[in-house]
Amino acid sequence: MYKRSKRTRSILLLSLLVGAFSFAFAAKATADDSSSCRTFVQSFYNWYVVKSKNSNAVSAPLDVALRTRAADFSAELSRRLKEDTEASAKSPGEVVGLDFDPILNSQEEATPYKAEKVSFKGNDFLVDVFAIKNGKKSAAPVVQPELSHIGGKWQFVNFHYKIDKKDDDLLNVLKILRDDRKSTKK
């Protein structure tokens, strides 16, 4: 019985050690994920703002992003954005799609943006992104990109906003616009 009890204690001790190391590894992985997520978002916004300011651009910055950085967007988000862009192109002079830049959450000229706090939403990550105007950071995040780490790389899966003091997100806005277009055709 003593051998069994000693063996049980050894197994218990080993289990506790493995659990402690696993927890420490998970905490480090989460910290590393948060840092790499924030870095990815900041890099993307730095690139996107430059594209937004290019007055000689033939295509809208969102179209350029979807074409040249397609891997940065989930398949669903990319499909929905392209659907909206195509609907808008078919109805020049009418607003049937997005009437703002969904990456910047703005209709104004792009200013620098700063990615800061990273939080978790289930298995996804949310990043607080602030606009910098005249050297001052916005009081609250202007947009919260939602990202997943898929296949070893970050992808935008949605963008969250405060619209008229209410929480909303890009996929929901795109769905509402699509439903409006369908009901108008009837």
Long-range contacts (C-beta under 8 A, 24 or more apart in sequence): 33-125, 33-149, 34-118, 34-125, 35-118, 36-154, 37-118, 37-125, 37-127, 37-147, 37-149, 37-154, 38-115, 38-116, 38-118, 38-127, 40-147, 40-154, 41-115, 41-127, 41-129, 41-145, 41-147, 41-154, 42-114, 42-115, 44-69, 44-72, 44-156, 45-103, 45-113, 45-115, 45-129, 48-103, 48-104, 48-110, 49-104, 49-110, 49-111, 49-112, 49-113, 52-101, 52-104, 52-109, 52-110, 53-109, 53-110, 60-85, 61-101, 61-103, 61-110, 62-101, 62-102, 62-103, 65-103, 71-153, 71-155, 72-154, 72-155, 72-156, 73-155, 73-156, 74-148, 74-150, 74-155, 74-156, 74-157, 76-157, 76-171, 77-156, 77-157, 77-158, 77-170, 77-171, 80-171, 80-174, 80-175, 80-178, 81-174, 83-174, 83-178, 84-174, 84-177, 84-178, 87-177, 87-178, 87-181, 96-177, 96-180, 96-181, 96-184, 97-177, 98-173, 98-174, 98-177, 102-159, 102-170, 102-173, 103-143, 103-159, 104-131, 104-142, 104-143, 105-142, 105-143, 105-159, 105-161, 106-131, 106-142, 113-142, 116-141, 121-146, 123-148, 124-148, 124-157, 125-149, 126-160
